[in-house]
Structure formats: C-alpha cells, structure tokens
Amino acid sequence: MDKTGVVIDSNNNHIDVLVVRESGCGGNCSSCAGCSSENKPMIVKIENDLNAKKGDRVLLSIKNGTIFKYSIIMYFIPLIFFVFGIISGIIIFSGNNVSSQEIKSLGLGIIFLLISLFVLKILDNRIFNKNNGVIRAIKIINFEEE
C-alpha cells in the first residue's frame, strides 16, 4: 500500500511525515457519515533514506502483510481477554452459590477487556511505534508528478 505525505521535520537520520489517514472506502462515500471521522492526520517517524528535507512530499510504501498482522493483534487480544474473563467468571461463580452468576461473569469479562486495553497500550509503545522498516519513504514527489 502506498501513501503520500509531507515532511514536517528532519533530524539526524529520521524524518517526521504528516500523512492523512483515509477511510476504508477512500473517503468518497456520500451515502454514509462514517468517513468524516477517519480522515485524521497522523505523524509517522521513518528513516530518511532519500535525504528528504522539510516541506518535501514523499511517497511512502507500507508492507501489507505486516499491517494485517498488527490489525489481527489489535482485534484479537481484547477478544481473547474478554472471553477468558467470561469463562473464568463462569468457573469461579458456578462453584459457589452465587446469585446471577451470568451477569457477574459478564462483568468480569468487561474488566478483563479493560485490562486488555492497557496491554495494547504497552504493546503500542514498545512494538508498534518502533516502525521497524514497516513504513519506508521510496520516492520524493515533485509537484509536476502529481
């Protein structure tokens, strides 16, 4: 997947690139109101292999398989925590004479779901924010090439 962005900062061997996230439908869908919330800018820190300077437009290449892997992780960790919490609640509360054990099991599942958000935050800070060559600048784009 390729995206374009604008270099907003250049220091040492890295550049900060401003990229506008687009919705899954490309942002051209007039039949729903869901697209407008996804067109938010984000800043990506990548290695400066092209010697790009502040203000340059660059073409970014993103490895599809890695993005897919990160997406799977981001969706399945909360799901696994939620299901584990519910099953644990059923096991814990069924052995005791507890009234409304299903609701308490659901509550434990929600607590585990909230814990998973903290786990994802830690993963985000340690793994996902370290680019690891997932996103690379492959070309500086001139205004004539657009």
C-alpha positions as CSV (number, residue, x, y, z in Angstrom):
1,M,0.0,0.0,0.0
2,D,1.4,3.4,-1.0
3,K,0.6,6.8,0.6
4,T,1.9,10.3,0.1
5,G,2.9,12.6,3.0
6,V,4.7,15.8,3.7
7,V,7.9,16.0,5.6
8,I,7.4,18.3,8.6
9,D,10.6,17.7,10.4
10,S,14.0,16.4,9.5
11,N,16.6,15.4,12.1
12,N,19.6,13.1,12.1
13,N,18.7,10.0,10.0
14,H,14.9,10.3,10.6
15,I,12.1,12.4,9.2
16,D,8.6,13.1,10.6
17,V,6.0,12.7,7.8
18,L,2.5,14.1,8.0
19,V,0.0,11.6,6.5
20,V,-3.7,11.8,6.2
21,R,-5.5,8.6,7.1
22,E,-8.2,7.7,4.8
23,S,-11.3,5.6,5.4
24,G,-11.7,2.1,4.0
25,C,-13.9,3.3,1.2
26,G,-11.4,6.0,0.2
27,G,-13.4,8.9,1.7
28,N,-15.6,9.3,-1.4
29,C,-18.7,7.7,0.1
30,S,-21.6,10.2,0.2
31,S,-24.1,7.6,1.5
32,C,-22.7,7.3,5.0
33,A,-21.5,9.8,7.6
34,G,-18.8,7.4,8.9
35,C,-16.0,8.6,6.6
36,S,-15.5,12.1,8.0
37,S,-14.2,10.9,11.4
38,E,-11.4,8.8,9.8
39,N,-9.7,11.5,7.7
40,K,-7.4,12.5,10.5
41,P,-3.7,13.4,10.1
42,M,-1.0,11.3,11.8
43,I,2.7,11.8,12.1
44,V,5.0,8.9,11.1
45,K,8.7,8.8,12.1
46,I,10.7,6.9,9.5
47,E,14.3,6.6,8.3
48,N,15.5,9.3,5.9
49,D,16.9,7.1,3.1
50,L,16.2,9.7,0.5
51,N,17.7,12.8,2.2
52,A,14.3,14.4,2.2
53,K,14.0,17.9,3.7
54,K,11.3,19.7,5.5
55,G,8.5,20.5,3.1
56,D,9.2,17.7,0.6
57,R,6.4,15.4,-0.5
58,V,7.3,11.8,-0.2
59,L,5.8,8.5,-1.4
60,L,5.6,6.0,1.5
61,S,5.4,2.3,1.0
62,I,3.7,0.2,3.6
63,K,4.1,-3.6,3.9
64,N,0.5,-5.0,3.6
65,G,1.3,-8.3,5.5
66,T,2.7,-6.5,8.5
67,I,-0.2,-4.1,8.7
68,F,-2.6,-7.0,8.5
69,K,-0.7,-8.8,11.3
70,Y,-0.8,-5.7,13.5
71,S,-4.6,-5.4,12.9
72,I,-5.2,-9.0,13.8
73,I,-3.3,-8.5,17.1
74,M,-5.2,-5.3,17.9
75,Y,-8.6,-7.0,17.4
76,F,-7.9,-10.5,18.9
77,I,-6.1,-9.5,22.1
78,P,-9.3,-7.8,23.5
79,L,-11.5,-10.6,22.3
80,I,-9.3,-13.2,23.9
81,F,-9.2,-11.3,27.2
82,F,-13.0,-10.8,27.1
83,V,-13.7,-14.5,26.5
84,F,-11.2,-15.5,29.1
85,G,-12.8,-13.2,31.7
86,I,-16.3,-14.6,31.0
87,I,-15.1,-18.2,31.2
88,S,-13.1,-17.5,34.4
89,G,-16.2,-15.9,35.9
90,I,-18.4,-18.9,35.0
91,I,-15.8,-21.3,36.6
92,I,-15.4,-19.1,39.7
93,F,-19.0,-18.2,40.3
94,S,-20.6,-21.6,39.4
95,G,-18.7,-23.4,42.2
96,N,-20.0,-21.1,44.8
97,N,-23.7,-20.5,45.4
98,V,-23.7,-17.0,43.8
99,S,-26.9,-15.4,42.5
100,S,-26.9,-14.0,39.0
101,Q,-23.6,-15.6,38.1
102,E,-24.0,-14.9,34.4
103,I,-24.1,-11.1,35.0
104,K,-21.1,-11.3,37.3
105,S,-19.3,-13.4,34.7
106,L,-20.1,-10.7,32.1
107,G,-18.8,-8.1,34.5
108,L,-15.5,-10.0,34.9
109,G,-15.3,-10.3,31.1
110,I,-15.6,-6.5,30.8
111,I,-13.0,-6.0,33.5
112,F,-10.6,-8.2,31.5
113,L,-11.5,-6.3,28.4
114,L,-10.4,-3.1,30.1
115,I,-7.2,-4.8,31.2
116,S,-6.5,-5.7,27.6
117,L,-6.6,-2.0,26.6
118,F,-3.7,-1.4,29.0
119,V,-1.9,-4.4,27.4
120,L,-2.4,-2.9,24.0
121,K,-1.1,0.4,25.1
122,I,2.1,-1.2,26.4
123,L,2.4,-3.1,23.1
124,D,1.8,0.1,21.1
125,N,4.6,1.9,23.0
126,R,7.1,-1.0,22.8
127,I,6.4,-2.6,19.4
128,F,4.1,-0.8,17.1
129,N,5.6,2.7,17.5
130,K,9.1,1.4,16.5
131,N,8.3,1.4,12.8
132,N,10.8,-1.5,12.2
133,G,11.0,-0.8,8.5
134,V,7.3,-1.4,8.0
135,I,6.9,2.1,6.5
136,R,9.6,3.4,4.2
137,A,10.0,6.5,2.0
138,I,10.6,5.3,-1.5
139,K,10.5,8.5,-3.6
140,I,10.4,12.3,-3.3
141,I,7.5,13.6,-5.3
142,N,7.7,16.7,-7.4
143,F,4.6,18.8,-7.9
144,E,4.8,18.1,-11.6
145,E,4.4,14.3,-10.9
146,E,1.0,14.6,-9.1
